[in-house]
Amino acid sequence: MSPDLPPVVPSVTAELVGALSARLRKRLDAGVTKLLARPVTRDGDTVRISVDDETDVVLYAPGGTVTGADAIRCGCLLAPDCLHRAAAASAAPVADGTPAPDTDTDTDTQDERGASEQAGPAAAQSARPGGESEPETATAAQHAAARAVFDAAAAVLEAGTDGSGAVLQAELLHAAHTARLAGLPRACAAAVSVVSAVRAARTADPAYRLTGLADALAGVLGVAHRLPHATGRELTDLRGTARQPYRPDGSLRLYGIFSEPVLTATGYAGAVTWTADAGGRLYTVSDVAPGGPARATGAADRAVRIGDTALTHRELSRAGLAVSGATVSPAGRLGAGTGVRAVRASGAAWRDAPLERLWAVPPAEQVTRALSGAQDLLFLEVTLTGTVRETTGDCLLADCAGVPLRLTTAHDDPALPCRDNLRLLAAAGGSRLRIVARLVPGPYPRALLLATEHPTDLAVRVDLGLDRLQHADLPPGALAPPVTDAATGDEAPLHLLRRRVHQAVPGGRRVLTLAGNAPGDSARLRRLGLATAADLLDDLHAAAADRARDTFGRLLPADTGRFARSWLAAAVYTDLVEQALCAHAWGATADEEAPPART
């Protein structure tokens, strides 16, 4: 996946790949690899890929996104039926099919109205004479779309990222487009996130994380599996909304907290500034559009898009805002409608009212809130104690009210200062600082460090993804502490199941078939009280090895559905147990009634 190319909506990629002959489909992955190595030039909304000295592929992206197959053109002799157009679409980031996030208005989108209209007939049919009613169920079109998404995602899991080339990706994108047309924006977005993560894995993108792709696969399979059986409120949640509606919220007096860069695998970049009112309710102002790391760093110095204020995101994170006629989404995002007015106001330090109340909430209570599905920001006061080496890099160690906390970066892209800032903070051992972090559920207390007080001036705050610390910012005589190796133990042997769940993602079914069920793994899980985990591990290996043969001894087509369901069950169980371990590690209480977020 090339960040230099504009995002392409799923239906375009699916159409171009679907139009290829069987012969060209076999050559598509090689064609994508070749295009990724070719020079790219941009002139406004036009992006040009030089295939060779005489041939160019041109992508027209008005508004920053390619929205039609005719917007990708090739100058070769075989065009428009050539390989190059499909390869270009497959090499580009995947657009989510909706307007970029910074173009939100205060009205429902066509997709939301479409979803409501699709739901309407089912709701009407549920009414019975006499006033009785049955719970609303998914429409026939939604059943079919959910099935298509599940089958396409199961095929990706079956092949693993190593075998999920452009053709399998296009099939999942086609299913995502079908889901969108059926009024299932959540399934559509989940499918797109899987394709984006698969492309990141196949192109060795530094931002790729195996756990992220595993979560994305579990998310899309979970939504598609549950939706046909859901009713009422659960069905509404599984359908999702393409855009969150904005509602009037009167006048607001907001205080800036911090800004963070946004850099997604789907080709969007920008910045989000977090603010709070006097009661501690959080609000965000965002500027996100198609782009790469340069846009993420540059967005901090652009004026926020709300009212007539000239404040930049960097300035707003330290100042305040008075808003009249405010409109707010359910997630706390401020709308930028024509009736909104905003002017600059004074800000507040983290240790002064009203922002100090954010840090007054006990850490365990904040973690409980995050695990229940609410916003996942943590406002903590920590003492820096050292550095620990992990397989993904070094992370910062800190003491948080007696809890040993690991802090790591939110972004690893070298264009952002996150990693360099973390290394410098490691030399400020002993400093007691207030920080803002994002919870990472797991057996150890862990969070992504987003912002911190300055090591030598607590009145100054540092946004770790946008500001760059220097050695002069450290306390006198600061030295980097020795790096210790991470503990290899696990609070519970859950890793015996987790590693098989994760192994299937890059390698597919065949990896588990070759690995087999290691002798003693299931017995160890049962001996330590994890009988359900043992049963799931046995079932996962049985599903991976389940390949029947015909009378001539030839392998019959695999049952991808059974393998996907077994893998999904193991992934969901692992997720739930890890949430419980996370709550225990923080001294928090897990919300047993809250369903896992990714299913």
C-alpha positions in Angstrom: 0.0 0.0 0.0 1.4 3.4 -1.0 0.6 6.5 1.0 1.5 8.6 -2.1 -1.6 7.4 -3.9 -5.1 8.8 -3.1 -7.6 6.5 -1.3 -9.8 4.4 -3.6 -13.4 3.5 -2.6 -13.9 -0.3 -2.2 -16.4 -0.6 -5.1 -13.8 0.7 -7.6 -11.2 -1.8 -6.7 -13.7 -4.6 -6.6 -15.0 -3.6 -10.1 -11.6 -3.3 -11.7 -10.2 -6.6 -10.3 -13.5 -8.4 -11.0 -13.2 -7.4 -14.7 -9.8 -9.0 -15.1 -9.4 -12.3 -16.9 -8.3 -15.4 -15.0 -4.9 -15.0 -16.6 -4.4 -11.4 -15.5 -5.7 -12.2 -12.0 -2.8 -14.6 -11.5 -0.4 -11.7 -12.4 -2.1 -9.1 -10.3 0.0 -9.4 -7.2 3.2 -9.1 -9.2 1.7 -6.1 -11.0 1.0 -4.4 -7.6 4.5 -5.0 -6.4 5.9 -3.4 -9.6 3.7 -0.3 -9.4 4.6 0.2 -5.7 8.3 0.6 -6.9 7.5 3.1 -9.6 7.8 6.9 -9.2 4.6 8.8 -8.3 3.9 12.5 -9.0 1.0 14.6 -7.9 -0.5 17.7 -9.5 -3.5 18.9 -7.5 -6.2 16.2 -7.7 -4.3 14.2 -10.3 -1.8 11.5 -9.4 0.5 9.9 -12.0 2.3 6.6 -11.8 5.1 6.1 -14.3 4.8 2.4 -15.4 7.7 2.8 -17.9 9.2 5.5 -20.1 6.1 5.6 -22.3 3.2 4.6 -20.1 1.5 6.3 -17.2 -1.4 5.3 -14.9 -3.4 8.4 -13.9 -5.7 8.6 -10.9 -8.1 11.5 -10.7 -9.2 12.2 -7.1 -11.4 15.2 -6.8 -11.8 15.9 -3.1 -8.8 13.6 -2.4 -10.6 10.3 -3.1 -11.0 8.1 -6.3 -14.7 7.4 -6.4 -15.2 5.9 -9.9 -13.5 3.3 -12.1 -13.3 5.8 -14.9 -11.1 8.0 -12.7 -8.2 5.5 -13.1 -6.8 5.6 -16.6 -3.9 3.9 -18.3 -2.0 4.8 -21.4 -1.0 1.3 -22.4 -2.2 -0.5 -25.6 -4.4 -2.9 -23.6 -6.3 -0.2 -21.7 -9.0 -0.1 -20.4 -8.9 -3.9 -20.0 -5.3 -3.9 -18.8 -3.7 -5.0 -15.5 -2.3 -1.6 -14.6 -5.7 0.0 -13.6 -6.5 -2.8 -11.2 -3.0 -2.9 -9.8 -3.1 0.8 -9.1 -6.4 0.5 -7.3 -5.0 -2.4 -5.3 -1.9 -0.5 -4.4 -3.7 2.6 -3.1 -5.1 3.0 0.4 -8.8 2.0 0.8 -11.3 4.8 1.3 -14.2 4.1 3.6 -16.7 5.2 1.0 -17.9 8.2 3.1 -16.8 11.8 3.1 -13.6 12.5 5.0 -14.1 13.0 8.7 -13.3 16.7 8.7 -16.3 17.4 6.4 -18.9 16.4 9.0 -22.0 18.6 9.1 -24.9 18.6 11.4 -27.3 16.5 9.3 -27.6 12.8 8.8 -25.9 11.5 5.7 -27.5 9.6 2.8 -26.0 6.4 4.1 -27.7 6.9 7.5 -31.1 7.6 5.8 -30.6 4.6 3.6 -30.0 2.4 6.6 -33.1 3.7 8.2 -35.1 3.1 5.1 -33.8 -0.4 4.8 -34.8 -1.0 8.4 -38.2 0.5 7.9 -39.9 -2.4 6.1 -38.7 -4.9 8.7 -40.0 -2.7 11.5 -43.3 -2.4 9.8 -43.7 -6.1 9.2 -43.0 -6.8 12.9 -46.2 -5.2 13.9 -49.1 -7.5 14.7 -52.8 -6.9 14.8 -53.9 -5.9 18.3 -50.9 -3.7 19.0 -48.5 -6.6 19.7 -45.1 -6.4 18.1 -42.1 -8.6 17.4 -38.5 -7.5 17.8 -37.1 -6.0 14.6 -34.9 -8.3 12.5 -32.4 -7.8 9.7 -33.7 -7.6 6.2 -33.1 -10.3 3.6 -30.6 -8.0 1.8 -28.7 -7.5 5.1 -28.7 -11.3 5.7 -27.1 -11.8 2.3 -24.6 -9.0 2.8 -23.6 -10.3 6.2 -23.1 -13.7 4.7 -21.0 -12.3 1.9 -18.8 -10.4 4.4 -18.3 -13.4 6.6 -17.4 -15.7 3.7 -14.9 -13.2 2.2 -13.3 -12.5 5.6 -13.1 -16.2 6.3 -11.3 -16.7 3.0 -8.7 -14.1 4.1 -8.3 -15.9 7.4 -8.0 -19.3 5.6 -5.2 -18.0 3.4 -3.5 -15.7 6.0 -1.9 -12.5 5.0 0.8 -14.3 3.1 -1.8 -15.8 0.8 -4.3 -12.9 0.7 -3.3 -11.2 -2.5 -5.1 -8.5 -4.4 -7.9 -10.9 -5.6 -8.9 -12.0 -2.1 -8.7 -8.4 -1.0 -11.0 -7.3 -3.8 -13.5 -9.9 -2.9 -13.6 -8.6 0.6 -13.9 -5.0 -0.7 -16.8 -6.1 -2.9 -18.5 -7.6 0.1 -17.9 -4.4 2.0 -19.6 -2.4 -0.8 -22.5 -4.8 -0.7 -22.8 -4.3 3.0 -22.8 -0.6 2.6 -25.6 -0.7 0.1 -27.6 -2.9 2.4 -27.4 -0.4 5.2 -24.6 -2.1 7.2 -21.9 0.6 7.6 -20.3 -1.1 10.6 -19.7 -4.3 8.6 -18.4 -2.3 5.7 -16.0 -0.3 7.8 -14.8 -3.5 9.6 -14.1 -5.2 6.2 -12.2 -2.2 4.9 -10.1 -2.1 8.1 -9.1 -5.8 7.4 -8.0 -5.0 3.8 -6.0 -2.0 5.0 -4.2 -4.1 7.6 -3.6 -6.9 5.2 -2.0 -4.5 2.7 0.1 -3.0 5.5 1.3 -6.5 6.4 2.2 -7.4 2.9 4.1 -4.2 2.2 6.0 -4.3 5.5 4.5 -1.0 6.7 6.2 0.0 9.9 2.8 0.8 11.4 1.6 -2.7 10.9 0.8 -4.7 14.1 -0.2 -8.3 14.1 -2.6 -7.7 17.1 -4.3 -5.0 15.2 -5.0 -7.2 12.2 -6.2 -10.0 14.5 -8.6 -7.6 16.2 -9.8 -6.4 12.8 -10.5 -9.9 11.6 -12.3 -10.8 14.8 -14.3 -7.6 14.5 -15.5 -8.2 11.0 -16.2 -11.9 11.5 -18.0 -11.2 14.8 -20.3 -8.5 13.3 -21.1 -10.6 10.3 -21.7 -13.8 12.4 -24.0 -12.1 15.0 -26.0 -9.8 12.7 -28.4 -12.4 11.2 -29.5 -13.5 14.7 -29.7 -10.1 16.3 -32.9 -8.2 17.1 -33.8 -4.8 18.5 -31.1 -2.8 20.1 -28.4 -5.3 19.4 -29.3 -5.2 15.7 -29.2 -1.4 15.6 -25.7 -1.5 17.2 -24.5 -4.1 14.7 -25.8 -2.2 11.7 -23.9 0.9 12.9 -24.2 4.3 11.4 -22.1 5.7 8.5 -21.9 9.1 10.2 -22.7 10.1 13.7 -25.5 12.6 13.9 -24.8 15.9 15.5 -27.2 17.4 18.0 -27.5 21.0 19.3 -25.7 21.5 22.6 -26.1 25.2 23.2 -23.2 27.3 24.5 -19.9 25.7 25.7 -16.9 26.9 27.5 -14.0 24.6 26.7 -10.4 24.2 27.9 -7.7 22.6 25.8 -6.0 19.5 27.1 -3.7 18.2 24.3 -3.5 17.4 20.6 -2.5 14.2 18.9 -1.7 13.3 15.3 -3.9 11.0 13.3 -2.3 8.6 10.8 -4.4 5.7 9.7 -3.8 2.7 7.5 -6.7 3.7 5.3 -4.8 6.8 4.0 -6.1 9.5 6.3 -4.0 11.9 8.4 -4.4 15.0 10.5 -4.8 16.0 14.1 -7.4 15.8 16.9 -7.5 18.3 19.8 -9.1 17.2 23.0 -10.9 19.7 25.2 -13.1 19.6 28.3 -15.8 21.7 29.9 -15.9 22.7 33.5 -17.7 19.5 34.4 -15.0 17.3 32.9 -16.9 16.2 29.8 -14.6 15.7 26.9 -15.0 17.2 23.4 -12.8 16.9 20.3 -12.0 19.1 17.3 -10.5 17.3 14.4 -8.9 18.0 11.0 -8.5 14.7 9.2 -8.4 14.2 5.4 -6.6 12.0 2.9 -2.8 12.2 3.3 0.3 10.8 5.0 2.7 11.7 7.8 3.4 15.2 6.4 -0.3 16.1 6.8 -0.4 14.6 10.3 2.5 16.9 11.4 1.2 19.9 9.4 -2.4 19.7 10.7 -1.3 20.9 14.2 -0.5 24.3 12.8 -3.7 24.7 10.8 -6.6 26.7 12.1 -9.3 24.6 13.8 -12.5 24.3 11.6 -15.1 25.6 14.0 -16.6 29.0 13.8 -14.5 32.0 12.9 -11.6 31.3 15.3 -8.1 31.5 14.0 -6.7 29.2 16.7 -4.5 26.4 15.4 -4.8 22.9 16.9 -1.5 23.4 18.7 -2.7 26.7 20.2 -6.1 25.3 21.2 -4.5 22.4 23.1 -3.2 25.1 25.5 -5.9 27.7 25.3 -9.7 27.8 25.6 -12.7 28.1 23.4 -16.1 29.7 23.8 -18.7 28.2 21.5 -22.2 29.2 20.8 -24.8 27.2 18.8 -22.6 24.2 19.4 -23.5 20.8 17.8 -22.0 17.7 19.2 -21.9 14.0 18.1 -22.6 11.2 20.6 -18.8 10.7 20.9 -18.2 14.3 21.8 -17.0 15.6 18.5 -17.8 19.2 17.8 -19.6 20.0 14.6 -18.6 22.7 12.2 -22.0 23.8 10.9 -22.7 27.2 9.6 -24.6 28.2 12.7 -21.7 27.5 15.0 -19.7 30.5 16.5 -16.5 30.2 18.4 -14.0 32.6 19.8 -10.7 32.2 21.7 -10.8 32.2 25.5 -8.3 31.6 28.3 -7.1 28.1 28.9 -6.2 26.3 32.1 -3.1 24.4 33.4 -3.5 20.7 34.1 -3.0 21.3 37.8 -5.6 24.1 37.9 -9.4 24.1 37.9 -11.3 22.8 36.0 -8.9 20.4 34.3 -7.4 19.1 37.6 -10.6 17.1 38.2 -9.6 14.8 35.3 -6.6 13.6 37.3 -8.6 13.3 40.5 -10.4 10.2 39.3 -8.7 7.1 40.6 -6.8 5.1 37.9 -8.8 1.9 38.6 -12.0 3.8 38.1 -10.8 5.2 34.8 -9.7 1.7 33.6 -13.1 0.3 34.5 -14.7 3.1 32.5 -12.5 2.4 29.5 -13.1 -1.4 29.6 -16.8 -0.8 29.6 -16.7 0.7 26.2 -16.5 4.4 27.1 -13.6 6.7 26.0 -10.2 5.1 26.6 -8.2 8.1 27.7 -6.4 7.8 31.1 -5.4 10.9 33.1 -2.6 9.7 35.4 0.1 10.9 37.7 3.2 8.8 37.4 6.8 8.6 38.5 9.2 7.6 35.7 11.3 4.6 36.8 13.2 3.2 33.8 12.9 1.4 30.5 12.1 -2.2 29.5 12.9 -3.9 26.3 10.1 -5.7 24.5 9.9 -7.5 21.1 8.3 -4.4 19.5 10.9 -2.0 21.0 11.7 -0.3 24.3 8.9 1.1 26.5 8.9 3.5 29.4 8.4 2.2 32.9 6.5 4.2 35.5 4.9 3.9 38.9 1.2 4.9 39.0 -0.2 4.8 42.5 1.7 1.6 43.2 0.9 0.0 39.8 3.9 -0.7 37.6 2.9 0.8 34.3 4.4 0.4 30.8 4.2 3.4 28.5 4.8 3.1 24.8 4.3 5.2 21.7 1.0 5.7 19.9 2.8 5.9 16.5 6.0 4.4 15.2 6.3 6.3 11.9 9.7 8.0 11.9 8.2 11.2 10.6 6.5 11.7 14.0 8.5 12.5 17.1 6.8 9.9 19.4 9.7 7.4 19.6 12.4 10.0 20.0 10.4 11.7 22.8 10.0 8.4 24.6 13.7 7.8 24.6 14.4 11.2 26.0 11.8 10.9 28.7 13.6 7.7 29.8 16.5 9.8 30.9 14.2 11.8 33.2 14.0 9.0 35.7 12.5 10.0 39.1 10.4 12.8 37.6 6.8 12.8 38.8 4.6 14.0 36.0 0.9 14.1 35.0 0.3 12.4 31.7 -2.5 11.6 29.3 -2.4 8.1 27.9 -4.7 5.6 26.0 -5.4 2.3 27.7 -4.0 -0.9 26.0 -5.9 -3.9 27.5 -3.6 -6.7 28.4 -2.2 -8.8 31.3 0.2 -6.0 32.3 -0.8 -2.4 33.0 0.0 -0.7 29.7 -0.9 2.5 27.8 0.0 4.6 24.9 1.7 7.9 26.0 0.0 10.8 24.3 1.0 13.9 26.3 2.9 14.8 29.4 4.0 17.7 31.6 7.4 19.1 30.8 10.1 17.3 32.8 11.5 20.6 34.2 8.5 22.9 34.0 5.2 21.4 35.1 3.3 24.4 33.8 4.3 23.4 30.2 2.7 20.4 28.5 4.2 18.4 25.7 2.2 16.6 23.0 4.3 13.5 22.3 3.2 13.1 18.7 3.6 16.7 17.7 6.2 18.5 19.9 9.8 17.4 19.9 11.8 17.3 23.2 15.5 18.2 23.2 18.3 17.2 25.6 18.1 20.7 27.0 14.6 19.9 28.2 15.8 17.2 30.6 16.7 17.8 34.3 20.4 18.6 34.9 22.5 15.5 35.0 19.8 13.3 33.5 21.2 10.0 32.2 19.4 7.2 30.4 18.7 4.3 32.8 19.8 0.8 32.0 17.3 -1.2 29.9 15.9 -4.3 31.4 14.4 -7.2 29.6 10.6 -7.8 29.8 9.4 -10.6 31.9 8.6 -13.7 29.9 6.0 -15.0 32.3 2.3 -14.7 31.9 -0.1 -14.2 34.7 -2.1 -17.0 33.2 -1.1 -19.5 30.5 -3.5 -17.7 28.1 -0.6 -17.3 25.7 -1.0 -21.0 24.8 -4.3 -20.1 23.1 -3.4 -16.6 22.1 -0.3 -17.6 20.1 -2.4 -20.0 18.0 -5.0 -17.3 17.3 -2.2 -14.9 16.2 -0.3 -17.6 14.2 -3.3 -18.2 12.0 -3.5 -14.5 10.9 -0.3 -14.4 8.9 0.0 -18.0 8.0 -3.7 -19.1 7.6 -5.1 -22.6 8.3 -2.0 -24.4 7.0 0.2 -23.0 9.8 -2.0 -24.6 12.5 -2.3 -27.8 10.5 1.5 -28.1 10.3 2.0 -27.0 13.9 -0.5 -29.4 15.3 -1.8 -29.4 18.9 1.4 -29.3 21.0 1.3 -32.2 23.6 0.5 -30.9 27.0 -0.9 -27.4 26.1 -4.5 -28.4 26.6 -3.6 -30.4 29.7 -1.8 -27.4 31.2 -4.7 -25.1 30.5 -7.1 -27.5 32.2 -4.7 -28.1 35.1 -4.6 -24.3 35.8 -8.4 -23.9 35.6 -8.8 -22.7 32.0 -10.9 -25.6 30.8 -12.8 -23.5 28.3 -9.5 -22.3 26.8 -8.4 -25.9 26.5 -11.6 -26.9 24.7 -11.3 -23.9 22.3 -7.6 -24.8 21.5 -8.6 -28.4 20.8 -11.5 -27.3 18.6 -9.3 -24.8 16.7 -6.7 -27.5 15.8 -9.5 -29.9 14.9 -11.1 -27.4 12.6 -7.7 -26.6 11.0 -7.0 -30.3 10.3 -10.5 -31.1 9.0 -9.8 -31.7 5.3 -11.9 -34.5 3.8 -10.8 -36.4 0.6 -12.8 -37.9 -2.2 -12.7 -41.5 -3.3 -9.5 -40.9 -5.3 -7.7 -39.4 -2.3 -7.9 -35.8 -3.5 -8.5 -33.1 -0.9 -12.0 -31.6 -1.0 -12.5 -27.9 -0.7 -11.9 -26.7 2.9 -14.8 -25.7 5.2 -13.6 -22.1 5.7 -16.7 -21.3 7.7 -16.0 -23.9 10.4 -12.4 -22.8 10.7 -13.4 -19.2 10.9 -16.0 -19.8 13.6 -13.6 -21.9 15.7 -10.9 -19.1 15.3 -13.5 -16.4 16.2 -14.6 -18.3 19.3 -10.9 -18.5 20.5 -10.3 -14.8 19.7 -13.4 -13.6 21.5 -12.6 -15.7 24.6 -9.0 -14.5 24.6 -10.2 -10.9 24.4 -12.6 -11.3 27.3 -10.0 -13.0 29.5 -7.4 -10.4 28.7 -9.9 -7.7 29.7 -10.4 -9.5 33.0 -6.6 -9.7 33.5 -6.2 -6.0 32.6 -8.9 -5.1 35.2 -7.1 -7.2 37.8 -3.7 -5.7 37.0 -5.0 -2.2 37.5 -7.2 -3.1 40.5 -10.3 -2.3 38.5 -13.6 -4.1 38.0 -14.4 -5.4 34.6 -17.9 -4.8 33.3 -19.2 -8.3 32.9 -22.3 -7.1 31.1 -20.4 -5.2 28.4 -19.9 -7.3 25.2 -16.4 -7.4 23.8 -15.9 -4.3 21.6 -14.6 -6.2 18.5 -17.5 -8.6 18.2 
